[in-house]
Structure formats: structure tokens, C-alpha cells
Amino acid sequence: MDSRLQLRVQRYGWDAAAAHYHSGWEAQLRPAHDQLLEMASVVAGQRVIETACGSGLVTMRLAEQVGRQGHVLATDLSQGMIGDLKARLDEASIANVEADRMASEKLNVPDAAFDAAICALGLMYTPDPSVAVAEMARVVAPAGSVTVTVWGERRNCGWADVFPIVDARVASEVCPVFFGTGTPGALRRLFEDALLEQVEEHRQFEKLVFQTEDDVVNAVLLGGPVALAVKRFNSDVWESVRQEFLVSVAQYQLSDGSYSIPGEFVTVRGVRPLGTCS
């Protein structure tokens, strides 16, 4: 797909997902976010840029870590997500975060302006992940860090059948590229190609717990990467997709009706070498 068209699809897709994303995924993604923040090692007083920030699941935690003397620039392609984040920041009276709509592949900030760059589960959606990683490397100062988390291999993500189920009705435009950065060594290579050093990788397996059928449907179908495609469905198609998806995850349903769906995450951290400049 043409990169401009893909950006348009992602922008409006996440606008469509914004109403369901935060509540649908907050608890399920917490372990992956914990690992990301542990590896990023952000400390008080630092300047941090977050790309593909979404509704702020990681942003709010970064704001606390950098403290009143630090600063977070949270960026996302989706105006719906940025609007949602700004509302949360206002409600919590958080003053050390700036939220701005910006594509990950073209960050409108100077070279070496930040101590750390972070991306939590957003790199999979970029037309060219290598460009997005290179941009994060560009905007951190020498000795600054870049830390990224992506979904792992398709075979290790129990909800992945949502893509062919939706694509059978209307192209979602995110499969099969979605899991590309999660294949063994793929994300590490992007970091090395961006000339980042001290690259470390962590793979983790988690169980994503959803309490009800509606919870898993709302998160994956309405609050995830196929949300824009789902908006095109009439009521009959929606119901057939909903039922087919529930069949695809039925093996993960527990006796109390809740779901425990496997998921894999990959987190990679690298450091911009001393003495480098763009």
C-alpha cells in the first residue's frame, strides 16, 4: 500500500478506536508497559518524547517519572487519541506533558532534543518502521536511549484471527504487516540499522484477561487495529464477525465466562552513541 494511504488509514482507524481503546486495553497491556518503562529507565528531570502515544496509557506514567522538572512530548497520528489524552491530562491537572498530533516517521522536533524516546505498541502501524526508529534515534541526544515495545509473533497472539475474519469482509490494511516487527531479531535489526548501540531485547509472554464477551469484543474489534474496517459493517455483517471472532478465541474462555488470551510482546532498548550528530 502507498505510504500516504496507509497513514490515512491509520489516522482515521485510531480515531475510530479512541472511544474503546483506553478502557479496553489498560489492564491487559500493563505488563508490557511495565517492562517498557523498566528498560527505558526514565528518571526525574528528563525530557522524553513518546511516539504513537495513543490515549496515554504510558504517557501518564512517564509524567510521574520525569516529575515537575521534566517534560514529556506525547505524539500520535490520530487526533482522536490526542484529544482523549488531552482530556485526561486536564482532568488530572498534569502540566509537564505536551500532546501533539505528529507522525512517527516525521517528528517535527530538533535533533538531539530529548534524553529518551519511547514507543509503546505503535511501531507495527507505521508504513516504514525503520524510518520511525531512525527518527527516534535522531531526536535523542548522544547517550540518550530509545525503547520500543511491539506485539510478538502472530502464532503467540491468541486474538490474531481477527485479521482474516475482518479481511474476509473488508480489507483492514494492517495484516500481515502487523506482526512483522515481532518476528525473531526484527526489531533488534531496526535498532542496529539506526546505529544505536548497547541494544538489548526482551521477549515476554502474558495472558490477556477479559472479564466478559463484550469486553474482549470491544477491545479487539472496536478498540483495536481493525476499528476502521468494522465501522463499514452493517448490523448483519457486524454480528457475523462478532460471532466468528468469539469462536476463534473460544478455547481461551474459562469456566466463569472470562477469557485468558495469550499474547507475546517484544521490547528493545538501544543507546545513541556519544559523539554522533545528524
N, C-alpha and C positions, 0 to 999 in steps of 0.2 A: 504494500500500500504506500502511496505517496506520503512523505513525512508530514506535509501540511494537513492532509486529510486525517492522518492518524492523530495529530494534535487536536484537531477539531473534534474528532470522535471522543477522545479522552476528556477534553474540556467539558463537553456537554454531557458525557456519560457520568462524570463525577458530580456535575451539577444535579443530575437526576438522582444520584445515590446519596446526596448530602443529608437528606431528612432521616435516613435509616442507618448511616454508617457509624456514627459515634456510639449510639446505644447498642447497635447490633454487634459491634466488634470489640468494645472496650475491654471486657474481661477476657475474651478469647485470645487477644493479641498481647496481653500483659506480659506473659513470659518472654516473648520475643523482644518486646520493648525493654524489659529488664536487662536482657543480655546485651542489647544495643547500647544502652546507657552505661552499663558496666564497662564495656570495651572502649567506649568513647572517652570515659574518664573526664568529663567536663567538670570544671571547678569554678568556684566563686570568682567573679570579676572578669570572666572570659567573654569574648564576643563570638557568637555561634550563629551560623546560617543553617537553616533546615529547609531542604527541598522536598517537594511533594508532601507538605505538612498535613494535608487533609484537614480534619476538624480539630486537630490539636491534641491528639492523644499523647504524643511525645512532647509537643511544644510546651504544654502546661508544666510538665515535669522539668524540662530544661530551664524554664523561667525560674523555678525554685532553686535549681542547682547553681545557676550563674549569680543569683542574688541581685540585690538592688544596684550594685556597682557593675553588673554585667549587662549584656544585651543579647537578645535573640531576634534575628530576622527570619520570620517564617514565611515561606513562599509556596505557592501552589498554582497550577494551571487553571483550576476551577474557581470561578468567582463564588459559586455556591458554597464551597468549602471555606474559602477565605471569609465570606460573610458569617458563616457559622462560627468560625474561630473567633472573629472579632466580637461577636455577641458574648461568647464565653469569657473572653478577656475582660470585656466591660463589666460583666456580671461579677467577676472575681476581683475587679479593681487591680488588674495586673498591668503595670506601667512599663515594664522592661522588655516588652515584646512588641515588635512591629510586624504586621501581617500585610503581605503584598502579593498580588497576582503576578506570577512570573513562571516561565517555562524552565524546567531543569536544564535544558540544553543551551539556554542563553540567559545566564544570570546577569542582570543589569546592576552589577556592583563592581568596584575596582579590584584589581589584582591584590592578593595578599591582605585582604581587609579583615579576615577573621582568624580566630585561633582554632576553630574546629568547624567542620561541615558534616552534616548528618542527613541521612535519608532513610526513613522507616517504611519499608514495603511500598515504595513508589517507583523504584527504578525499572520494574517489569513493564511499566506502561509507556516508557519513553521510546520514541522512534529509533533512537540510537543510544543505547546505554553507555557506550564507550565515550560519547561526547559529553553525556551528563556527568560521568565520573571525572573526566578531564576538566570540566568546568568547576566541579567541587575542589579539585586539586589546585586549580588556578587561583581561586579566591581565598585559600588559606595561606597564611604566612609560612615561610620556612620553619620547620619543626612543628607546624600545625598538623592536625590529624583529620582524616576523612574516614567516616564509619557508615556502613550501609548494611541494611538487612533486607533480604528478599525471601520470597517463598522458595522452598527447595524443589526437589524433583517431583514431577507430576505424579509418579507412581506412589509417592509417600503422602500425597494430599487427598484425603478421602472425599472431599467435596468437588473434585476436579471434573466429574462427569457433567457438571452444569454447563460446560462449554459446548460439547457436542449436542447436548439436549437443546440448548438455545439456538445454536448454529443451524440445526435442522429446520428451524422456522425462519430465522433471520440472522444474518452474519453479525456476530458480536464484535468482530475485528480485534480480539485480544488473544485468541488461541490459534496456533500453538506457541506464539512467541512469549506468552505469559511466563512459562516455566524455563525459558532459555537461560536466564541468568542464574538459575538454581541448580543447573547440572554441575557435576563434579569439576572443580577448578575454574569454572567460567568466570565467576565474579573476581576471583584472585587474579586471573589474567588481565581483566579490565584495569585493576589497580596497578599491576606491573606495567601495563602498556601506558598508563598515565604517569609513569616514572615515580610512583610512590614507593617508599621503602618500608622496611620492618613490617611487611604485610603478614597479618595473622588471620586465620579463618576458623570459624566455629560453626558446626552444624548441630542443630538440636531438634529433637522430636517431641511434640507436645500433643495433648488431647484437647480438642476444642469442644468445650461443653456448652450445649444449648438446652435450655430447660423444656422447651415445647417445640412442636412442629412449626408454629408460627415464628418462633424465634430464629430457627435455622433458615426458614424460607425468607424472612425479612432481611436477614443479614446477607445471605449469599445471593439471592435473586434481586432484591430491591436495594440493598446497601453495598453491593459489590461491583465487579468489573462488567457485568452484563446488564446493569440497570438501564442503560440507554436502549438496548435492544428490547428489553422487557416492556418498556413504555409503548412500543409499537403493537403489542398484542391486544387483541380484543378479549372479551371475558372468557370465551371458549378456549382460545389458544392458551391464555394465562392458566386456566385450570388444568389443562393437559400438561403443560410444562411443570406446574407445581407438583402434580401427582407423579410425573416421571422422575423429577428430581428427588422427591421423597423416597421413591423406590430405590434410587441409586445410593441413598445413604441409610436405607433400612437396616442394613447389617450393623450399623453403629448405634441403633436405638436400644436403650436399656429398658429394664422391666418397668421402671417408673414413668416411662414415656419420654425421658430426656435423651439427648444424643451426646455421644463422646466420639468425636470425629478426629482421626489422626491428621496431623499437619507437620510439615518439616519447614524449618527456617534456616537460612544461611546468613551469617554476619561476618563481614570482613572489615578490617581496620588497616589503614596504612598511614604513613607519615611523609609529608613533603620534605625532601632533603634540604639541609642547610646550604646556603649559597646559590639557590636556584631562583630564577626570575622568569617571568613570562615574556 
